[in-house]
Amino acid sequence: MLETAISAARSAAKILMDNFGKISPDDIRRKSANDFLTFVDEEAEKKIIETIHNKFPSHSILAEESGLSEEAGDFEWIIDPLDGTTNYISGVPIFAVSIGVRHNKELQLGVVLDPVRNELFFAEKSKGAFLNGKPIHVSTNQNLKDCLFATGFPFKYKEYLSTYLNCFHDIFIQCSGARRMGSAALDLSYVACGRFDFFWEIGLNPWDIAAGSLIIAEAGGQVSDFWGKNSFLSNGFYTATNGMIHHQILEIIQRHFKSEYKR
């Protein structure tokens, strides 16, 4: 499955790079407010699904653009063919292909490919995490004052904006800096290899975070929803850290998000 996932990611990445910088306004469609789609997303997703089903025809697929396939099975592939579409159509070279696999609802495999930098992050359950074949590990920072974190603004859930900004303030004043990349899959991959110490965001979908979550866990980090539970794939309130500061981040977040929210 790892070989298939990597092959699928590379095939999709070729489509992304072949069309990068060539998208016209006529190629862009709006799925919902602030959420865009191009033919590139669709072609890349189609290629990924074709590659998977050639090897594993009975496996089900949950993909950003086409939803959940009808095939029944214990294995589920969770796919984002272009994580960072807004960056992509704007010519910002920060985007990725993300492919995760669950078996009986438990993450088993994650692949995130950054085609611009040719960085391939991957992990299999209980086998460690890797960047271009070399083992990676989360950071060792234990003090928030030394931490660089990533986040994403809740552009699809603006009803949470005031709460989010108040929470951001309380986190930001304790840390060394913040970044907003525009691709959750890369944010998580950067936590996994120690470039960021933690990441948190509201309103994420399973295809945004499935692959990266396993990569972080296999790199020694910790992931949860805002309330320390394992419901992040369903509720979208997401925290990922190096593990050493996880409880500190959750304590701050829970001052603002006091009770559990649903998507």
Stockholm file with secondary structure:
# STOCKHOLM 1.0

chainA/1-263         MLETAISAARSAAKILMDNFGKISPDDIRRKSANDFLTFVDEEAEKKIIETIHNKFPSHSILAEESGLSEEAGDFEWIIDPLDGTTNYISGVPIFAVSIGVRHNKELQLGVVLDPVRNELFFAEKSKGAFLNGKPIHVSTNQNLKDCLFATGFPFKYKEYLSTYLNCFHDIFIQCSGARRMGSAALDLSYVACGRFDFFWEIGLNPWDIAAGSLIIAEAGGQVSDFWGKNSFLSNGFYTATNGMIHHQILEIIQRHFKSEYKR
#=GR chainA/1-263 SS CHHHHHHHHHHHHHHHHHHTTCCCGGGEEEEETTEEEEHHHHHHHHHHHHHHHHHCTTCEEEETTTEECSCCCSEEEEEEEEETHHHHHHTCSCCEEEEEEEETTEEEEEEEEETTTTEEEEEETTSCEEETTEECCCCCCCSGGGCEEEEECCTTCGGGHHHHHHHHHHHHTTSSEEECCSCHHHHHHHHHTTSSSEEEESSCCHHHHHHHHHHHHHTTCEEEETTSSSCHHHHCCEEEECSSSHHHHHHHHHHHSCSCCCC
#=GC SS_cons         CHHHHHHHHHHHHHHHHHHTTCCCGGGEEEEETTEEEEHHHHHHHHHHHHHHHHHCTTCEEEETTTEECSCCCSEEEEEEEEETHHHHHHTCSCCEEEEEEEETTEEEEEEEEETTTTEEEEEETTSCEEETTEECCCCCCCSGGGCEEEEECCTTCGGGHHHHHHHHHHHHTTSSEEECCSCHHHHHHHHHTTSSSEEEESSCCHHHHHHHHHHHHHTTCEEEETTSSSCHHHHCCEEEECSSSHHHHHHHHHHHSCSCCCC
//
